[in-house]
Amino acid sequence: MSFDHEAQVGDGLPEIAISAEGLGKQYHIYSQPHQRLLQMLYRGRKTFFQPFDALQGLSFQVRRGETVGIIGRNGAGKSTLLQLLCGTLAPSTGNITVNGRVAALLELGAGFNPEYSGRENVFLNAAILGLSREQAEARFDDIAAFADIGQFIDQPVKTYSSGMYVRLAFAVIAHVDADILIIDEALAVGDAHFTQKCMRFLRKFCEAGTLLFVSHDSAAVTSLCERAIWLEHGRMRAIGPARDICKEYNAEVYQQPNGVTAARPRPQPAEPASGHAPAAPRRRPQAIDAVPQEVFDGRWDRLADTPLRNAMTVQAFDAEDGFGTGQMRVRDVFLEDADGTVMASITGGEVVSLVVRYVSHLAVDSVIVGFQFKDKRGQILFGDNTCISTMDEPVPIGAGETQECRFRFQMPLLPAGEYAVTVSVAEGTQVDHIQHHWVHDALIVQSLCASVSTGIVGIPMLDIRIDPVGVTTEGAA
């Protein structure tokens, strides 16, 4: 067994970033603490433990610049594999070769001294990851800005929340010029703004770097990764294109009785938790023009006064995270109902208008406004822009003028979680334009419960019923 870590960086790296051959990891499980001492005294002449193979016989290669997802149930060996690749665990059998500088985000707090401040831990982690003191000092301001934990950067990390741990740890690995990034499930604890920032960084890193990404979210793996490795009981069940592997994995999970199912969630106490929005008022969403009849899902009335109701809250506009020339600026973004009232909560299924208000500091002949609705992993669920609707009659704007653009649509039903709305204003055409102001995460929409829908988004059902169609006798001639 061996672990070979080549610390080369730059263009001199081999084509193969990671190579594993016959990789295995065995743990010794003792039923009583004193059995460890007996095992040492007997020196192998007698066995006092039960062997547990966390990994067995894994062989694979990851090419330079490739993105690979690792999926599997809890206990499949995903985290053990990552620790072997990082060198924090030694393999029991097999060989590993890693070519390049590795930066990893594993379990919360890994690599941090809880007694040190965040600032001190930045320099400690930077040194562990191969940066000199001078390099770490030169990048500290960028690291602190990325983490965005304010004055807590000078507080002991033992006082940090799990989200603050992740912010600081990710900020460090994002600024060490790593050739290989290894990310475990740690991003699951981040808030929507920070998770979106991390996903944007990962997508950019994937253009040239090598990424190993562990997640229970197969949609995130499919979105980020080219290939996927499916682990099951410590063995490699399958390896191949991420979409195909995730499809097979999901099919098996849904078919097993103890797996995740589309069954209705167990009812919780009807009283909402502190800080959650109150129950949304019962009302029938207004029909969209393109639908010949009112779009109303009959299940809404039954669920409106239960914990299974669909409820979404909308946070206020935030323009801090963005880019562009600055010649046009987004001033406000909000959601309106059919009566023109600004919405602080949504039930899903109703017709809403996304309003983008912007000002121009120069005369523009053809304004383009667009938006994207993303989930927590940065996947675009839906979006649109004004290019096609204004193709024949471009909309101008004068210097100092303010305009509003409204996108009217029927809000889908959203599974529980946080969602971000990105907006932009530009000038030109669909294929040739100047981006004046692109605002990441202009709005955050939090869905508290979405029991009616399954999938990435849900749609209101016009009708659901079961009708008899006759009787069939098997084996009849």
C-alpha positions in Angstrom: 0.0 0.0 0.0 1.2 3.5 -0.8 0.3 7.1 -1.1 2.2 9.2 -3.6 1.6 12.9 -3.6 3.4 14.9 -6.2 3.4 18.6 -5.3 4.0 19.8 -8.8 2.0 22.8 -9.8 1.5 24.7 -13.1 1.8 23.4 -16.7 4.3 20.7 -15.7 1.5 18.5 -14.2 0.9 15.1 -15.7 -2.3 14.4 -17.6 -3.6 12.1 -14.9 -4.5 14.1 -11.7 -5.5 11.2 -9.5 -4.9 7.5 -9.9 -6.2 4.8 -7.5 -5.4 1.1 -7.9 -6.9 -1.6 -5.7 -7.6 1.0 -3.0 -9.0 -0.3 0.3 -9.4 0.9 3.9 -10.1 -1.5 6.8 -10.9 -0.4 10.4 -10.7 -2.6 13.5 -13.8 -2.5 15.6 -13.4 -3.4 19.3 -16.4 -4.2 21.5 -14.5 -3.3 24.7 -11.7 -0.6 25.2 -9.3 -3.0 26.9 -9.3 -5.2 23.8 -7.1 -2.7 22.1 -4.4 -3.3 24.7 -4.8 -7.1 24.5 -4.4 -6.8 20.7 -1.1 -5.0 21.2 0.2 -7.5 23.7 -0.7 -10.6 21.6 0.9 -8.9 18.5 -1.4 -10.6 16.0 -1.3 -14.1 17.6 -4.9 -13.6 18.5 -7.6 -11.3 17.2 -9.7 -9.2 19.5 -11.4 -7.1 16.9 -14.0 -7.3 14.1 -12.6 -6.1 10.8 -14.7 -3.5 8.9 -13.9 -2.8 5.3 -14.9 0.8 4.7 -13.5 0.6 1.1 -12.6 -2.4 -1.0 -10.8 -2.7 -4.3 -11.4 0.7 -5.8 -9.6 1.5 -9.1 -10.1 4.6 -11.1 -8.4 7.6 -12.7 -9.3 11.3 -12.8 -7.8 13.3 -15.7 -6.5 16.8 -15.2 -9.3 19.3 -15.6 -12.0 16.8 -15.1 -14.9 17.1 -12.7 -16.0 13.9 -10.9 -18.9 13.5 -8.5 -19.1 10.8 -5.8 -22.5 9.6 -4.8 -23.8 6.9 -2.5 -25.8 6.5 0.6 -24.6 7.3 4.1 -21.9 4.8 5.0 -21.0 4.0 1.4 -17.4 5.2 1.9 -17.5 8.6 0.3 -15.9 10.6 3.1 -13.3 7.8 3.7 -12.3 7.9 0.0 -11.9 11.7 0.1 -9.7 11.5 3.2 -7.5 8.9 1.5 -7.1 11.1 -1.5 -6.2 14.1 0.7 -3.6 12.0 2.6 -5.3 12.4 6.0 -5.9 8.7 6.1 -3.5 6.0 4.9 -4.9 3.2 2.8 -4.9 -0.4 4.1 -4.4 -1.8 0.6 -3.7 -0.5 -2.8 -2.0 2.6 -4.2 -2.9 6.3 -4.7 -1.1 8.8 -6.8 -2.1 12.5 -6.6 -0.4 15.0 -9.0 -0.8 18.6 -8.0 -1.7 20.9 -5.1 -4.8 19.6 -3.3 -7.2 21.8 -1.4 -10.1 20.1 0.5 -13.2 21.1 2.3 -14.1 18.0 4.4 -16.0 17.8 7.7 -16.7 21.1 9.6 -13.7 22.4 11.4 -11.1 20.2 9.8 -7.7 21.8 9.8 -8.8 24.6 12.2 -7.4 25.2 15.6 -10.5 26.1 17.7 -8.4 28.3 20.1 -7.0 30.4 17.2 -8.8 33.3 15.7 -10.2 33.2 12.2 -7.3 35.4 11.0 -4.7 33.0 12.6 -6.4 30.0 11.1 -6.3 31.6 7.6 -2.5 31.8 7.9 -2.3 28.3 9.4 -4.4 26.7 6.6 -2.6 28.7 3.9 0.7 27.3 5.2 -0.7 23.8 5.3 -1.9 24.2 1.7 1.6 25.4 0.5 1.4 29.2 0.6 4.2 31.2 2.0 3.6 33.8 4.7 4.0 36.6 2.2 1.6 35.0 -0.3 -1.0 34.5 2.5 -0.7 38.2 3.6 -1.1 39.4 0.1 -4.3 37.4 -0.3 -5.7 37.9 3.2 -8.0 40.8 2.2 -9.5 38.8 -0.6 -10.0 35.8 1.7 -11.7 37.9 4.3 -14.0 39.6 1.8 -15.0 36.2 0.3 -15.7 34.8 3.8 -17.7 37.9 4.7 -17.8 37.2 8.5 -17.0 40.7 9.6 -15.4 41.3 13.0 -15.6 37.6 13.8 -12.4 37.1 11.7 -10.6 38.1 14.9 -12.6 35.9 17.2 -11.7 32.3 18.2 -13.2 29.9 15.7 -14.6 27.8 18.6 -17.2 30.6 18.8 -18.2 30.2 15.1 -21.4 28.7 13.9 -21.2 25.9 11.3 -22.0 28.4 8.6 -19.1 30.6 9.6 -16.8 27.6 9.7 -17.7 26.8 6.1 -17.4 30.4 4.9 -13.9 30.8 6.2 -12.7 27.3 5.1 -14.0 27.7 1.6 -12.6 31.2 1.3 -9.1 29.8 2.1 -9.3 27.0 -0.5 -10.6 29.4 -3.1 -7.4 31.5 -2.9 -4.6 29.0 -2.7 -4.2 28.3 -6.5 -5.2 24.6 -6.0 -4.9 22.2 -8.9 -7.3 19.8 -7.3 -10.4 20.7 -5.2 -12.1 18.1 -3.0 -15.5 19.2 -1.6 -17.5 17.1 0.8 -21.1 17.8 1.9 -20.0 20.8 4.0 -21.7 23.3 1.6 -25.1 22.0 2.7 -24.9 24.2 5.9 -24.3 27.5 4.0 -26.9 30.2 3.5 -28.3 30.8 0.0 -26.1 33.9 -0.8 -22.9 32.1 0.2 -23.8 28.8 -1.5 -24.5 30.7 -4.7 -21.1 32.4 -4.5 -19.4 29.1 -3.9 -21.2 27.4 -6.8 -20.1 30.3 -9.1 -16.5 29.8 -8.0 -16.7 26.1 -8.5 -18.1 26.5 -12.1 -15.3 28.8 -12.9 -12.7 26.6 -11.3 -14.0 23.6 -13.3 -13.0 25.3 -16.5 -9.3 24.4 -15.8 -9.0 22.7 -12.4 -9.8 19.2 -11.2 -12.8 18.8 -8.9 -14.0 15.9 -6.8 -17.5 16.7 -5.4 -19.4 14.6 -2.9 -23.1 15.2 -2.5 -26.4 13.5 -1.8 -27.9 15.9 -4.3 -27.7 14.1 -7.6 -29.0 17.2 -9.4 -26.0 19.2 -8.2 -23.7 16.4 -9.3 -25.3 16.3 -12.7 -25.0 20.0 -13.0 -21.3 20.3 -12.0 -19.7 17.0 -12.9 -18.8 15.3 -16.1 -18.4 11.8 -14.6 -19.7 10.2 -11.4 -18.6 7.4 -9.1 -21.3 5.4 -7.4 -20.1 3.8 -4.1 -22.1 1.1 -2.3 -21.0 -0.7 0.8 -17.4 0.4 0.2 -17.2 -0.9 -3.3 -17.5 0.9 -6.7 -21.0 0.1 -8.0 -20.6 2.1 -11.2 -18.5 4.8 -12.9 -19.4 6.7 -16.0 -21.2 9.9 -17.3 -22.7 11.8 -14.4 -26.2 12.0 -15.9 -26.3 8.2 -16.5 -24.9 7.2 -13.1 -27.2 9.6 -11.2 -30.2 8.3 -13.2 -29.3 4.7 -12.2 -28.7 5.7 -8.6 -32.0 7.6 -8.2 -33.9 4.7 -9.8 -32.6 2.3 -7.2 -33.1 4.6 -4.3 -36.7 5.3 -5.2 -37.4 1.6 -5.7 -36.2 0.5 -2.3 -38.7 0.5 0.6 -36.4 2.3 3.0 -35.2 4.8 0.4 -36.4 8.3 -0.3 -40.0 8.1 -1.7 -42.5 10.6 -3.1 -44.8 9.8 -0.2 -46.5 12.6 1.7 -44.2 13.9 4.5 -45.2 13.1 8.1 -47.4 16.0 9.4 -45.6 18.3 11.9 -47.2 20.4 14.6 -49.4 23.0 13.0 -47.8 26.0 14.8 -45.1 27.5 12.6 -41.6 27.7 14.0 -40.3 31.0 15.3 -39.3 33.3 12.5 -41.3 31.5 9.8 -43.9 33.3 7.9 -47.5 32.8 9.1 -49.8 30.6 7.1 -50.5 32.1 3.7 -54.1 33.2 3.2 -56.3 30.8 1.3 -57.0 32.1 -2.1 -57.3 30.8 -5.6 -54.4 32.0 -7.8 -55.4 34.0 -10.8 -55.2 32.2 -14.1 -52.6 33.0 -16.7 -53.8 34.3 -20.0 -52.4 31.4 -22.1 -54.5 28.9 -20.0 -58.2 28.7 -21.2 -59.5 28.0 -17.7 -58.5 29.1 -14.2 -55.5 27.2 -13.0 -56.4 26.1 -9.5 -55.1 23.0 -7.9 -57.9 21.6 -5.7 -55.4 20.2 -3.1 -54.5 23.8 -2.1 -57.8 24.2 -0.1 -57.1 21.0 1.8 -53.6 21.9 2.7 -53.9 25.6 3.3 -54.5 25.2 7.1 -52.1 22.4 7.6 -48.3 22.2 8.0 -48.2 20.7 4.5 -49.2 24.0 2.9 -46.9 25.6 0.3 -45.5 28.9 1.6 -42.7 31.0 0.3 -41.2 34.2 1.7 -39.4 36.9 -0.3 -36.5 38.8 1.1 -35.7 42.4 0.2 -33.7 43.5 -2.8 -29.9 43.3 -2.4 -27.6 44.8 -5.1 -24.2 44.2 -3.4 -23.0 41.2 -5.5 -22.8 42.2 -9.1 -20.8 43.4 -12.0 -21.0 45.5 -15.2 -20.0 48.8 -16.7 -22.2 50.7 -14.2 -23.7 53.0 -16.9 -27.0 51.5 -16.1 -27.9 50.4 -12.5 -30.6 48.1 -11.1 -32.3 50.1 -8.4 -35.0 47.7 -7.2 -36.3 44.2 -7.8 -39.6 42.9 -6.3 -42.5 40.6 -6.9 -46.1 41.9 -7.4 -49.4 40.1 -7.3 -52.1 40.6 -9.9 -53.4 43.7 -8.1 -50.0 45.4 -8.1 -49.2 44.8 -4.4 -45.6 44.0 -3.5 -45.5 40.4 -2.2 -43.6 39.3 0.9 -44.9 35.8 0.7 -46.1 33.5 -2.1 -48.1 30.2 -2.0 -47.1 29.0 -5.5 -49.4 28.7 -8.5 -50.5 32.3 -8.6 -49.7 34.8 -11.4 -47.0 37.1 -10.3 -44.9 39.9 -11.9 -41.2 40.2 -11.3 -40.5 43.9 -11.5 -37.0 45.2 -12.3 -36.5 48.9 -11.8 -33.3 50.5 -13.2 -31.8 53.9 -14.1 -29.5 54.8 -17.0 -26.6 57.3 -16.9 -26.4 57.4 -20.7 -28.7 57.3 -23.7 -29.3 53.7 -24.9 -31.1 52.7 -28.1 -31.9 49.1 -27.2 -32.5 48.0 -23.6 -32.3 44.3 -22.6 -33.6 43.2 -19.2 -33.4 39.6 -18.1 -33.7 37.3 -15.0 -32.8 33.8 -13.9 -34.4 31.9 -11.1 -31.8 29.5 -9.5 -31.9 26.9 -6.8 -29.4 26.7 -3.9 -26.9 24.8 -6.1 -26.9 27.5 -8.7 -28.9 25.5 -11.3 -31.1 27.8 -13.4 -34.7 26.6 -13.0 -36.2 29.1 -15.4 -35.6 32.6 -16.7 -36.2 35.0 -19.6 -35.3 38.3 -21.1 -36.8 41.0 -23.3 -34.8 40.3 -26.5 -37.5 38.5 -28.5 -40.4 40.7 -27.3 -38.6 43.9 -28.3 -36.9 42.5 -31.4 -39.0 44.5 -33.8 -39.3 47.6 -31.7 -36.3 48.1 -29.5 -36.9 50.1 -26.3 -34.6 53.1 -25.8 -33.8 54.9 -22.6 -32.4 58.4 -22.1 -29.7 59.6 -19.7 -31.0 60.0 -16.2 -34.2 58.2 -17.0 -35.7 55.4 -14.9 -37.7 52.5 -16.3 -39.5 49.3 -15.0 -39.6 46.0 -16.7 -42.3 43.4 -15.7 -42.1 39.7 -16.3 -45.5 38.2 -15.7 -45.7 34.4 -15.2 -47.3 31.7 -13.1 -45.1 30.9 -10.1 -44.3 27.2 -9.9 -44.5 25.2 -6.7 -41.1 24.9 -5.2 -39.7 22.2 -2.9 -38.5 23.4 0.5 -35.3 25.4 0.3 -33.8 28.7 -0.7 -33.9 30.2 -4.2 -32.1 33.2 -5.7 -33.3 35.5 -8.5 -30.5 37.0 -10.6 -31.3 40.1 -12.8 -29.5 42.1 -15.4 -29.8 45.2 -17.6 -27.8 45.5 -20.8 -27.9 47.1 -24.3 -27.7 45.6 -27.7 -29.1 42.2 -29.0 -29.2 38.6 -27.8 -25.9 37.8 -29.5 -24.1 41.2 -29.2 -24.6 43.2 -26.1 -22.9 45.2 -23.3 -23.6 44.1 -19.8 -24.2 47.2 -17.7 -25.4 45.7 -14.4 -25.7 42.0 -13.5 -26.9 41.5 -10.0 -26.4 38.0 -8.4 -29.0 37.0 -5.8 -31.1 40.2 -6.2 -33.9 38.4 -4.4 -33.9 35.4 -2.1 -37.1 33.3 -2.0 -37.4 30.8 0.7 -39.9 27.9 0.3 -41.0 26.6 3.7 -42.9 23.6 2.5 -44.0 22.2 -0.9 -45.9 19.0 -0.2 -47.8 19.0 -3.5 -44.9 18.8 -5.9 -42.0 16.5 -6.5 -39.0 17.2 -8.7 -37.0 20.4 -9.1 -40.2 22.5 -9.5 -43.8 21.6 -9.4 -46.8 22.8 -11.5 -50.4 23.2 -10.4 -52.6 20.3 -11.6 -55.8 21.2 -13.4 -57.3 17.8 -12.5 -56.3 14.6 -10.8 -58.7 11.6 -10.8 -58.9 7.8 -11.2 -61.6 6.3 -13.5 -62.5 2.7 -14.1 -61.9 1.5 -17.6 -63.1 -2.1 -17.4 -62.1 -5.5 -16.1 -59.2 -7.6 -17.5 -58.9 -11.3 -16.8 -55.3 -12.5 -17.0 -54.7 -15.5 -19.2 -58.0 -15.2 -21.0 -58.0 -16.3 -24.6 
